[in-house]
Amino acid sequence: MSAMRTGVMLAVMLVAWATLSAGCSRRLSSSLALELRSNQVMYELDDDFSGTLTFTNRSAQRIRESFPTGRQYNIAFYDSLDIVRNTFPDIEIPAFTYLELEPFATRVDTLDFPLSDYPDTIPLGIYRVRTWVEGHEEIYSEITIGVSGAQR
């Protein structure tokens, strides 16, 4: 009888652990905020996108999140037809694979990368720039920028 009780207790503990593990994504969604800012509203074709990406822990619990894909976040540039014209980071520019934030802490990443990668050039126009946490698209931030062909 005690072996059966031990088995039942073990099964209950495994179910509880699985339930708590499955809730990690929801906890991250309610705890982590993301804010994208650009240093400019208008860019030229040859400019680098520059700005900041701020991660904020809004909870009293420490955030510890691993990203097995090799990146914590993605940034995509959508044109007026909602076609993705450029993404960051790419394979050549890896992002961090682990995020840890103390309760109510922030971390600011500086962004500086080309809008256009040879041979692809981002067309002139207005872009919706969206950033999201890898594996958690509900944690995102969006801004709008323009790309012009004017020369300085």
C-alpha positions in Angstrom: 0.0 0.0 0.0 2.8 2.5 0.8 4.4 1.9 -2.7 1.0 2.8 -4.2 0.9 6.0 -2.1 4.4 6.9 -3.1 3.4 6.4 -6.7 0.3 8.6 -6.3 2.3 11.3 -4.5 5.0 11.2 -7.3 2.3 11.5 -10.0 0.7 14.5 -8.2 4.1 16.2 -7.9 4.8 15.6 -11.6 1.4 17.1 -12.6 2.0 20.1 -10.3 5.4 20.7 -11.7 4.1 20.4 -15.3 1.3 22.8 -14.5 3.7 25.4 -13.0 6.1 25.0 -15.9 3.4 25.6 -18.4 2.5 28.8 -16.6 5.9 30.3 -17.1 4.9 31.9 -20.5 1.8 33.5 -19.0 3.8 34.8 -16.1 6.4 36.3 -18.4 3.6 37.9 -20.5 2.2 39.7 -17.4 5.6 40.6 -15.9 7.7 41.8 -18.8 7.2 45.0 -20.7 9.1 46.0 -23.9 9.5 49.5 -25.3 11.1 50.3 -28.6 12.4 53.9 -29.3 14.0 55.3 -32.3 16.5 58.2 -32.3 15.0 59.5 -35.5 11.6 59.7 -37.2 13.0 59.9 -40.7 15.9 58.0 -42.1 17.8 58.0 -45.4 18.4 54.9 -47.4 22.0 54.5 -46.2 21.3 55.3 -42.6 21.6 52.8 -39.8 18.5 52.3 -37.6 19.4 53.6 -34.1 17.5 53.6 -30.9 16.9 51.7 -27.7 15.0 48.6 -26.6 14.0 48.7 -23.0 13.0 45.5 -21.0 11.1 46.2 -17.8 10.2 43.7 -15.1 6.9 44.9 -13.7 6.6 42.3 -11.1 8.1 41.6 -7.6 9.6 38.3 -8.9 12.9 37.9 -10.7 12.6 37.1 -14.4 14.8 34.3 -15.7 14.1 33.3 -19.2 16.1 31.2 -21.7 15.8 31.6 -25.5 17.0 28.4 -27.2 16.7 30.1 -30.6 19.7 32.3 -29.9 17.8 35.5 -29.6 15.8 37.3 -27.0 13.9 39.6 -29.4 13.1 40.2 -33.0 12.6 43.5 -34.9 10.8 43.6 -38.2 10.1 46.5 -40.6 6.6 46.2 -42.2 5.8 48.4 -45.3 2.3 49.8 -46.0 1.2 46.5 -47.4 2.3 44.7 -44.2 5.2 43.0 -46.1 8.3 42.4 -44.0 11.2 44.4 -45.6 14.0 43.8 -43.1 14.5 41.9 -39.8 17.0 42.1 -37.0 18.9 40.4 -35.5 20.0 38.1 -38.3 22.3 35.1 -38.3 25.4 37.3 -38.5 24.3 39.6 -35.6 23.3 37.3 -32.7 21.3 38.6 -29.7 21.5 37.3 -26.1 20.1 33.9 -25.3 19.2 34.6 -21.7 17.3 37.3 -19.9 17.5 37.9 -16.2 15.9 41.0 -14.5 15.6 41.7 -10.8 12.1 42.8 -9.6 11.0 46.2 -11.0 14.4 46.5 -12.9 15.0 47.6 -16.4 17.6 46.8 -19.0 18.2 49.0 -22.0 19.8 47.7 -25.2 21.3 50.1 -27.7 20.3 49.4 -31.3 22.4 50.3 -34.2 22.2 48.3 -37.4 21.8 48.9 -41.2 18.3 49.5 -42.6 19.4 47.9 -45.8 21.6 44.9 -46.3 23.5 44.5 -49.6 22.2 43.5 -52.1 18.7 44.1 -50.7 17.7 47.7 -50.2 14.7 48.8 -48.1 12.4 50.8 -50.4 11.4 54.4 -49.7 8.3 54.7 -47.6 6.7 54.6 -44.2 7.4 51.6 -42.0 5.8 50.1 -38.9 8.7 48.8 -36.8 7.6 46.0 -34.5 9.7 44.3 -31.9 8.7 41.3 -29.8 10.2 38.8 -27.4 11.2 35.6 -29.0 8.5 33.0 -28.4 6.2 35.6 -26.8 4.7 37.7 -29.6 2.2 39.1 -27.2 5.1 41.1 -25.5 5.8 43.7 -28.2 6.3 47.4 -29.0 5.7 49.3 -32.2 6.8 52.6 -33.7 6.5 54.2 -37.1 9.5 55.6 -39.1 10.0 56.9 -42.6 12.8 56.2 -45.1 13.5 58.9 -47.7 15.9 59.1 -50.6 17.0 62.7 -49.8 20.8 63.2 -49.5 22.3 65.3 -46.8 
